[in-house]
Amino acid sequence: MILTPGENGWIVAECPSLPGCVSQGRTRSEALANIREAMELWLEVEAEKSGHAPEPIVVELTEIEIEVAA
């Protein structure tokens, strides 16, 4: 997942492994909870479209935090 600050002060959460799977939240924890729900719904819709459970998605992840001074 990628978390970025939105222009409206909210945190935007995106899951690049699931095309179009984006959510947001007022806080980091809310954004993470919302993107988790969005991911579950995305997978559910894909399963319904294909008629079977989607194949597992395996992605190697690395988390890096960068602080940028203004």
C-alpha positions in Angstrom: 0.0 0.0 0.0 1.0 3.5 -0.6 -0.1 6.2 1.8 0.1 9.9 0.7 -1.2 13.1 2.1 -4.2 14.3 0.1 -4.8 18.0 -0.7 -7.8 18.0 1.7 -5.7 16.9 4.7 -6.9 13.3 4.5 -4.5 10.4 3.9 -4.9 8.6 0.6 -4.3 4.9 0.5 -3.6 3.0 -2.7 -2.9 -0.7 -3.4 -1.0 -0.8 -6.7 -1.3 -4.6 -6.9 -5.0 -4.2 -7.3 -5.8 -1.8 -10.1 -8.1 1.0 -9.1 -8.1 0.0 -5.4 -7.9 3.4 -3.6 -9.4 4.7 -0.3 -8.7 7.4 2.2 -9.0 8.3 5.9 -8.6 11.2 8.3 -5.8 9.4 10.1 -3.2 6.8 9.1 -5.0 4.0 11.0 -8.3 5.0 9.4 -6.8 5.0 6.0 -5.3 1.6 6.6 -8.6 0.2 7.8 -10.4 1.7 4.8 -8.0 0.3 2.2 -8.1 -3.1 3.8 -11.9 -3.1 3.4 -11.5 -1.8 -0.2 -9.0 -4.6 -1.0 -11.4 -7.2 0.4 -14.3 -5.8 -1.7 -12.0 -5.6 -4.8 -11.1 -9.3 -4.4 -14.8 -10.2 -3.8 -15.8 -8.5 -7.0 -13.0 -10.2 -9.0 -14.1 -13.6 -7.7 -17.7 -12.9 -8.7 -16.7 -11.8 -12.2 -14.5 -14.8 -12.8 -16.7 -17.3 -11.1 -14.0 -18.6 -8.8 -11.7 -17.3 -6.1 -8.8 -15.1 -7.5 -5.3 -16.5 -7.5 -3.2 -15.4 -4.5 -1.3 -12.2 -5.2 2.2 -12.3 -3.9 4.1 -9.1 -3.8 7.5 -8.5 -2.2 7.2 -5.3 -0.1 9.7 -2.9 1.4 8.6 0.0 3.6 10.6 3.2 3.5 9.7 6.3 5.4 11.1 9.6 4.1 10.8 12.9 5.9 11.0 16.0 3.7 11.6 19.4 5.3 9.7 22.2 3.7 
